[in-house]
C-alpha cells in the first residue's frame, strides 16, 4: 500500500539465434536467450524484479530467465508450406516469490499455409501451451486458428 518494498537491480542478457537452410526454401530456426531482469522482453510470463532474501536481507533481485526455441519451415510446393516448432521459457524464481509466480512455459505449434499469390495468404494452425507455476501447478491450453491475409501493396505483383 505504501509502495514498499522499493529497490532496483541491474538487468542484463544475451540472445543467440541462427537459421540453417535445409533446402532451396526450407530452413531450421533455433535460438536461445539467458539473462536477469529480461522477462518483459519475452512473450511468456515472468517478472523482471522480485523480492529475495538469499543475501541475508530482503531486497530486490533481477530474476534469471532462459529460453530456447526451434522451428522448421518446410515448403511442400511453391504455394504450400508448413512450420513446426517448440519453445520454452523458464525463470529461476527467487526465494520470496509466491507459489503462483510463473516458473516455466512450454509452447508448440504446427501450421499449414496456402499462398496462391504474393498478396494472398491463408492457413490453419494448431497451438499447444502449458504453464507451470512456482508451486508446481500447471495449466494446459490447446487451440486452433484460421488466418487470412491480403497485402494491398502496389509494389507486389501477383503470380
N, C-alpha and C positions, 0 to 999 in steps of 0.2 A: 504493500500500500504506500510506503514511503520511498519507493523506487530503490529498495535495497535488496540484496547486496549490490554494490556498484563495483565496477572494475573494468579492466581492459587486458587484452593479451595480444601478442603479435601472431598473426596467421601467416602461413606460407604453404606452398605446394608446387608440385610439378606434374606434368602430363606428358605421356609419350604415346603417340599413335602412329599407325602405319597402314598402308594399303598395299596388298600384294596382288598383282594381276595373275589370274589363273587361266586366262583365255583371252580371246580378242576383246571381249567386253566384260567378262566375269572377273570378280575380284573378292578378296577377303579383306575386311576392315577389322583391325584389332586395336585395342587401346588399354591403357592403364593410367590411373591417377592416384597420387598419395599426397597428403598434406594435413595441416592442422588449421582449423577455422575456415574451411573451404566449402562447407555444406551448402551455403547459399548459391554456390556456382553449379550445383548438381540438380538434376531433375527429381531425384528421390528425396526422402526425408532426411532428418538430422538437424542438428543445431550447430552453429559456429562456436558458441561460447557457453560453457556450463559450469556450475559450481563444483569444486573439487576440494578434498582435504588430504590428498596424498602427500603434500609437503609439510604436514603437521599443523597447518592452519587453513581455515576455509578461505578460498579465493577463487577467482575465475580461471578457467583453463580453456585454451583453444582446443576444441575436440578433434582428435585424429580421425581421419577418414581415408579409406581406399576404395577404389572401384576398378572393375575390369569389364570389358565388352568385346564381343566377337560377332561379326555378321558376315554372311556370304551372300553376294549378289550374283544371281545367275540369269542369263538371257537364254530363254528357250528358243526364241526366234527374234527377228528384228523388232517385232511388236509385242511379244510376250516375255515377261520377266518375273522373277521372284526374289525375295530376300528372306533369309532365315537367320535368327541370331538369339543371343542371350547376353544379359548384363547383370552385374551385381554391384551394389553399393553397401559398404559396411562401415560403421563407426566403431570406435573403441570408447565406449561410454565411460564417463568419469564416475568416481565413487559416490557422488551425491545426486546423480540423475535419477529420475523416477523410474519405476517399473514400466510405465507406459511410453518411455522415451524410445525413439526409433533406434533399432540395433542394426538390422540389415534388410535390404530389399532385393528380391530377385525378379527378373523380368525376361520374358521370351516372346518372340513374335515370328509369324510367318505370313507372307502375303503372296498374292498372285495379281499382277498388273497387266493391263492391256492398253497399248497406246497406238491407235490406228493412224494417228498423225502427230506431228510435232506439237500441235496446240491442244490435243485432247489426251487425257489420261484417266483411266477408271480402274478400280480394283477392289479387292476384298482382302481383309486382314483378320487373323486370329491372334489375340493377345492374351497372355497369362502373366499374372503377377502375384507375388507373395511378400508380405511384410512380416517381420519378426520384431517384437518389442524387446526391450532390455530384460523384461521378466520372463521371456520365452513364449509369450502369447503370440499366435500367428493369425493372419487373415489372408485368404486367397481370393483372387478375383480373376475370372475368365470372361472375356468379351470378344465380340467381333465388330467390325466396322466396314462400311462400304464408302468408297471415295470416288468423287467425280471432280475433275479439274479441267478447266478450259482456260488457256492463255490467250489474252487479247492483244498481245504484242504485234505491232505492224512489221517488225523485223523478221518474224518467223514465216517460213513458207511451208505449206502442207506437203506431205509425202504421198 
